[in-house]
Amino acid sequence: METEKEVIKETINTEPMLQDPLYITLLSVVVLLVTFLVWWFLSSRRHLRRSVLFTGLSDAGKTSLFVRLAYSEFRQTFTSMKENIEDYDTSNNKTLRIVDLPGQERLRNKFFDQYKHSAKAIVYVVDSVTIQKEIRDVAEYLYTILVDPVIQSNCPPVLILCNKQDLPMAKGGQLIKSLLEKEINLVRVTKSSQLESVDSSQSNNTTYLGKAGKDFEFSHLSCKVDVLESSINMGDQDDDPIEMQGIHDWIAKL
């Protein structure tokens, strides 16, 4: 009985506070503030990660692709020394931001670090004509992107775009995929050995790309990796060539 009386007494004492207009107002303000903060956080995250980054080595055709996508026209371009940014309306009426990053060796890591947090997807552009000659550099830079902690955390889809398919001696997409997998397998071994020789404890904290004990394959990665072929120089310059349709569709699916 005493316990029941105490509970009733406590309830009676708290009821006036619950009916206090000031208390109700403060509670409403707190709820609204929390709701606003949650909405702001989620909308900020969506806004931050709305960029499709075009990256790769110099002269792979990134800026020409960017111009074709952004302005639906062909232009003669030169090696970029800064980023190019434009909004891109997809075929399903969504708007993304496409960012063309310089591929020059001294600049590419700086600009990639600047924009990687905003990456909704990454398009890694490869020159299909010179791939065999440049395979080491192409594979090393792609490896650097894939093991980046931000990319590992956000896991954006990656497209390996085999460009310049209209030119003689261009290698097909599946052959380029195979060449990259074999070379990244060698790069992975080299990087692991370098870390172990410097500091074995540091190597334990470094992301291992792929599956341990198995030759590297893109299918082993957490992020989805696709391979497509493209060309921007075929057909009438006022119309998108059919080789560009794949990249249009891929971006639309994002």
Secondary structure per residue as TSV (DSSP state, phi and psi in degrees):
chain	resnum	aa	ss	phi	psi
A	1	M	-	360.0	-44.4
A	2	E	H	-60.4	-41.8
A	3	T	H	-63.7	-42.7
A	4	E	H	-63.2	-39.5
A	5	K	H	-64.3	-39.9
A	6	E	H	-64.2	-39.7
A	7	V	H	-64.5	-44.1
A	8	I	H	-62.9	-41.1
A	9	K	H	-64.1	-40.9
A	10	E	H	-67.1	-40.0
A	11	T	H	-62.7	-43.0
A	12	I	H	-63.3	-37.6
A	13	N	H	-70.3	-30.4
A	14	T	H	-88.5	-22.4
A	15	E	H	-58.7	-43.6
A	16	P	H	-58.6	-36.2
A	17	M	H	-65.6	-38.9
A	18	L	H	-67.3	-25.0
A	19	Q	T	-94.0	-2.9
A	20	D	-	-69.8	122.3
A	21	P	H	-57.3	-37.7
A	22	L	H	-63.7	-43.0
A	23	Y	H	-63.1	-43.8
A	24	I	H	-63.6	-40.7
A	25	T	H	-63.4	-45.3
A	26	L	H	-62.2	-42.1
A	27	L	H	-63.0	-41.6
A	28	S	H	-63.7	-40.0
A	29	V	H	-63.7	-43.0
A	30	V	H	-62.6	-44.3
A	31	V	H	-62.4	-44.1
A	32	L	H	-63.3	-40.7
A	33	L	H	-64.1	-44.4
A	34	V	H	-63.5	-43.1
A	35	T	H	-61.0	-43.0
A	36	F	H	-63.7	-42.7
A	37	L	H	-64.0	-40.8
A	38	V	H	-64.3	-45.8
A	39	W	H	-61.4	-44.2
A	40	W	H	-62.0	-42.1
A	41	F	H	-63.5	-46.9
A	42	L	H	-67.3	-42.2
A	43	S	H	-67.3	-34.6
A	44	S	H	-65.5	-41.2
A	45	R	H	-61.8	-43.5
A	46	R	H	-64.7	-39.4
A	47	H	H	-68.4	-40.6
A	48	L	H	-64.9	-39.5
A	49	R	T	-102.9	68.4
A	50	R	-	-128.8	17.0
A	51	S	E	-104.1	138.6
A	52	V	E	-104.4	111.2
A	53	L	E	-89.2	126.0
A	54	F	E	-99.5	116.8
A	55	T	E	-138.6	172.5
A	56	G	-	143.0	-177.0
A	57	L	S	-73.2	164.8
A	58	S	T	-61.3	149.0
A	59	D	T	69.0	16.5
A	60	A	S	-81.9	-15.4
A	61	G	S	103.4	20.0
A	62	K	H	-62.5	-46.8
A	63	T	H	-69.2	-36.4
A	64	S	H	-64.0	-40.4
A	65	L	H	-63.3	-42.7
A	66	F	H	-58.9	-47.6
A	67	V	H	-63.0	-41.0
A	68	R	H	-63.0	-41.8
A	69	L	H	-73.6	-42.4
A	70	A	H	-76.9	-37.4
A	71	Y	H	-122.7	-0.7
A	72	S	S	55.4	42.1
A	73	E	S	-148.5	163.8
A	74	F	-	-103.8	133.2
A	75	R	-	-136.2	148.8
A	76	Q	-	-72.8	125.9
A	77	T	-	-119.9	167.6
A	78	F	-	-129.4	168.8
A	79	T	-	-56.0	125.3
A	80	S	-	-78.8	138.2
A	81	M	S	-110.2	-4.0
A	82	K	S	-148.1	170.5
A	83	E	-	-75.5	154.6
A	84	N	E	-117.8	133.0
A	85	I	E	-131.2	137.3
A	86	E	E	-156.9	148.2
A	87	D	E	-74.0	146.2
A	88	Y	E	-131.7	121.7
A	89	D	E	-91.0	119.9
A	90	T	-	-78.3	171.4
A	91	S	T	-69.0	-17.0
A	92	N	T	-105.8	29.9
A	93	N	S	63.5	34.3
A	94	K	-	-109.4	153.1
A	95	T	E	-115.9	125.1
A	96	L	E	-122.3	170.7
A	97	R	E	-111.6	123.3
A	98	I	E	-99.9	134.9
A	99	V	E	-127.1	117.1
A	100	D	E	-92.7	113.3
A	101	L	-	-97.1	140.7
A	102	P	-	-58.6	142.3
A	103	G	-	-101.8	-1.6
A	104	Q	-	-61.0	136.2
A	105	E	T	-57.1	-37.5
A	106	R	T	-75.3	-17.5
A	107	L	T	-111.0	-27.1
A	108	R	H	-63.0	-39.2
A	109	N	H	-68.7	-37.8
A	110	K	H	-60.5	-48.1
A	111	F	H	-73.2	-34.0
A	112	F	H	-64.5	-42.9
A	113	D	H	-61.2	-31.9
A	114	Q	H	-70.6	-33.4
A	115	Y	H	-112.3	-4.6
A	116	K	G	-64.1	-29.2
A	117	H	G	-67.4	-22.2
A	118	S	G	-95.5	3.2
A	119	A	E	-73.3	115.1
A	120	K	E	-85.4	-27.6
A	121	A	E	-159.6	161.2
A	122	I	E	-127.7	128.7
A	123	V	E	-108.8	113.4
A	124	Y	E	-99.1	108.8
A	125	V	E	-90.6	130.6
A	126	V	E	-121.2	137.1
A	127	D	E	-78.7	110.3
A	128	S	T	-70.0	-16.3
A	129	V	T	-84.5	-42.8
A	130	T	T	-99.5	8.2
A	131	I	H	-57.3	-41.3
A	132	Q	H	-67.2	-35.8
A	133	K	H	-72.6	-32.6
A	134	E	H	-107.4	14.9
A	135	I	H	-57.2	-37.1
A	136	R	H	-64.6	-48.5
A	137	D	H	-65.8	-40.9
A	138	V	H	-62.1	-45.1
A	139	A	H	-68.9	-39.7
A	140	E	H	-64.4	-42.1
A	141	Y	H	-69.5	-39.5
A	142	L	H	-64.0	-40.4
A	143	Y	H	-59.8	-44.5
A	144	T	H	-58.7	-40.8
A	145	I	H	-66.7	-45.8
A	146	L	H	-68.6	-29.1
A	147	V	T	-92.6	-1.1
A	148	D	-	-60.0	132.9
A	149	P	H	-57.2	-37.7
A	150	V	H	-67.0	-42.5
A	151	I	H	-67.4	-39.6
A	152	Q	H	-62.0	-37.5
A	153	S	H	-74.4	-47.8
A	154	N	H	-83.7	-26.6
A	155	C	-	52.3	55.9
A	156	P	-	-71.1	149.8
A	157	P	-	-62.7	147.1
A	158	V	E	-121.5	134.3
A	159	L	E	-115.9	122.8
A	160	I	E	-91.4	108.8
A	161	L	E	-101.4	109.9
A	162	C	E	-86.3	98.8
A	163	N	E	-91.4	169.9
A	164	K	-	64.9	38.3
A	165	Q	T	-69.7	-12.9
A	166	D	T	-80.3	-12.9
A	167	L	S	-88.8	151.3
A	168	P	T	-60.9	149.2
A	169	M	T	71.5	9.5
A	170	A	-	-69.6	136.5
A	171	K	-	-89.2	146.4
A	172	G	-	-72.9	162.0
A	173	G	H	-60.2	-42.9
A	174	Q	H	-68.6	-36.1
A	175	L	H	-65.8	-43.1
A	176	I	H	-63.0	-40.5
A	177	K	H	-58.9	-45.5
A	178	S	H	-63.8	-43.1
A	179	L	H	-60.9	-42.7
A	180	L	H	-66.8	-40.8
A	181	E	H	-62.2	-42.8
A	182	K	H	-66.1	-41.8
A	183	E	H	-72.3	-39.0
A	184	I	H	-64.4	-32.8
A	185	N	H	-60.3	-40.9
A	186	L	H	-70.8	-41.0
A	187	V	H	-61.0	-41.4
A	188	R	H	-60.4	-42.8
A	189	V	H	-64.8	-44.3
A	190	T	H	-62.5	-47.0
A	191	K	H	-63.5	-41.8
A	192	S	H	-63.9	-41.7
A	193	S	H	-65.8	-38.9
A	194	Q	H	-63.7	-41.9
A	195	L	H	-66.6	-41.0
A	196	E	H	-65.8	-36.2
A	197	S	H	-71.7	-26.9
A	198	V	H	-85.3	-51.7
A	199	D	-	-159.2	108.3
A	200	S	H	-64.2	-32.3
A	201	S	H	-68.6	-32.8
A	202	Q	H	-68.9	-35.4
A	203	S	H	-65.9	-28.1
A	204	N	H	-70.4	-22.7
A	205	N	T	-96.7	3.1
A	206	T	S	-96.3	138.4
A	207	T	-	-63.5	131.0
A	208	Y	-	-94.5	122.1
A	209	L	-	-83.3	118.6
A	210	G	S	94.8	-155.2
A	211	K	-	-108.4	129.4
A	212	A	T	-62.1	138.0
A	213	G	T	83.5	-0.2
A	214	K	S	-127.7	147.5
A	215	D	-	-60.7	144.8
A	216	F	-	-65.1	136.7
A	217	E	-	-140.2	144.3
A	218	F	G	-61.8	-28.2
A	219	S	G	-67.3	-14.9
A	220	H	G	-80.2	-11.3
A	221	L	S	-81.7	154.5
A	222	S	S	-70.6	-39.0
A	223	C	S	-80.5	148.3
A	224	K	-	-78.5	131.1
A	225	V	E	-120.1	122.7
A	226	D	E	-113.3	159.2
A	227	V	E	-128.0	127.7
A	228	L	E	-135.0	159.9
A	229	E	E	-106.3	150.9
A	230	S	-	-151.2	160.0
A	231	S	-	-154.3	139.3
A	232	I	S	-112.5	-1.1
A	233	N	S	-107.5	3.3
A	234	M	S	-92.9	155.7
A	235	G	S	75.3	-174.1
A	236	D	-	-66.7	137.9
A	237	Q	T	-67.7	-16.0
A	238	D	T	-89.5	-7.0
A	239	D	S	-123.6	143.8
A	240	D	-	-68.6	127.1
A	241	P	-	-68.2	159.3
A	242	I	G	-61.4	-26.2
A	243	E	G	-67.7	-14.3
A	244	M	G	-89.4	-12.0
A	245	Q	H	-64.7	-34.5
A	246	G	H	-60.4	-44.6
A	247	I	H	-69.3	-36.5
A	248	H	H	-59.5	-47.7
A	249	D	H	-66.5	-39.5
A	250	W	H	-63.9	-43.9
A	251	I	H	-66.5	-38.1
A	252	A	H	-60.3	-34.2
A	253	K	T	-70.2	-15.4
A	254	L	-	-68.2	360.0
